[in-house]
Amino acid sequence: MHPNTRYLFIASMDVAPEKEALFNEVYDTEHIPLLLKVPGVLSAVRCTNEPLELAIAGTRKRIQVEGEPRYSAMYELESAEVLVSDAWAKAVDQGRWPTEVRPFVRNHRHVLRKIMG
C-alpha cells in the first residue's frame, strides 16, 4: 500500500455477458489510466470474485455470498475529497466508458474505507 493512502475506494459491478470483453478492454486501457491521472489517486487494481474457503476455529469453511458483483476496482486515495473533485468527475466521463460500457453495467457497489492508523 502506498504510504500516503488514507482511503480505499472500491467500485464493484457486473456487466452484461455480451459486453464483457469490451468492459475489460476499456477498463484496463482507458478507465483506470484516466483515473490514475487524477490528483490524489495513488494506485488502482482490478480483481474478480473467487470462491472462498478458509480454515477458521478449527474447521474448514466455504463462504458463499450471494448477489455480490463479479468485478471490483480498488483505488488508493490521499483523501475522500478526491471522489468529488472536478478532475475525478471529468475522468469518469471520458473515453468509451460513459457511452459504450456504463449502460451495460449493473449491480453496483461503491464502498469507501478509511485506513486506520
N, C-alpha and C positions, 0 to 999 in steps of 0.2 A: 504494500500500500504506500502511496506517495506520502511523504512526511507532512505535507500541507493539507491533506484530506481532513475535512471537518464533517462532511456529509456524504452519504451514499444514496444516490437516486437510482431506483430500479424501475424500469419500464418493461412490463410483460404483456404479451398478447399472443393470439392465434391468428392465422392467416388462412384465407380460402385455399384449399389444396391446389387449385389450378393456377394460383398466383405465387406459390411457394418459391419457385426458382427466382422469379423476379424480385420478390420480397428479400431474399437472402442476398442477391446481387446488389440491389440498391442500398440495402442496409450497410453492407460491407464496403462498397466502393463510393457511396455518396453521403449517406446519412451520418454514419459515425465520423468520417473525416470532416464533415462540416461542423458537427457538434464539438469535435476536438479543437477547433479554432476559436471557440467561444471563450473569452477570458473567464478564468475560474474553473473551467473543466480540465481536470488534471489527467484523467485516463478514462478509458472505456473498454469494456469487454462484453462479448455476447456469449450466451450459453443457452442450452436446451435442457428441459426437464429429463431426468433419468429415473428409472426405478430405484427406490431407496430401500436398502436392507442394512440393518446395523445390529450390533450386539450391545445390549443395554440391560442393566440389572440382572445379569447372568443368563439372559436368553437372547436368541436371535429373533429380530422382529422385522417384518416388512411393513413399511409405512406407505399407505396409499391415500393420496389426497385427490379427491375428485374435483374436476372443474378448473384446475389450475392451468394457466396458459402454458403452451409448449415453449415459446421463445421468451428470453429476457435479455435486456441490455443493462449493464450496471455502470454507472458513471460516478467517478470520484470527484467531489466538488469542494472548492475552498469555502463556499458559503451557500446557504439556501437561496439567497437572492439571485444567484446565477440563473435559476429556473424562471425568473420573472424579468430578466434583463432583455433589453432590446436586441442584443446580439443573439440570445437564445431564441427569441421569437422569430427572428429573421432566419436563423439556421434551420429550424424545424419545418419551415415552409419553402425551402429551396429544393431544387433538383426535381426528380421524378416522384419523390415521396408523396407530396400532397395530392397529386392527381392520379398517379398510376398504382400507388401502393395503399395509402391510407384508406381509400374506400373499401378495401378488401380485408382489413384487419378487424378483429373483434375480440371480445373477452379481455378487455384492457384491465390491467392492474398497474397503478402508479403508487410507489411507496418511497417515502423519504425517511432515511435513518440518520440520526445524529451519532457521530463517532464519540464514544465515551473516553474520557481521559486526555 
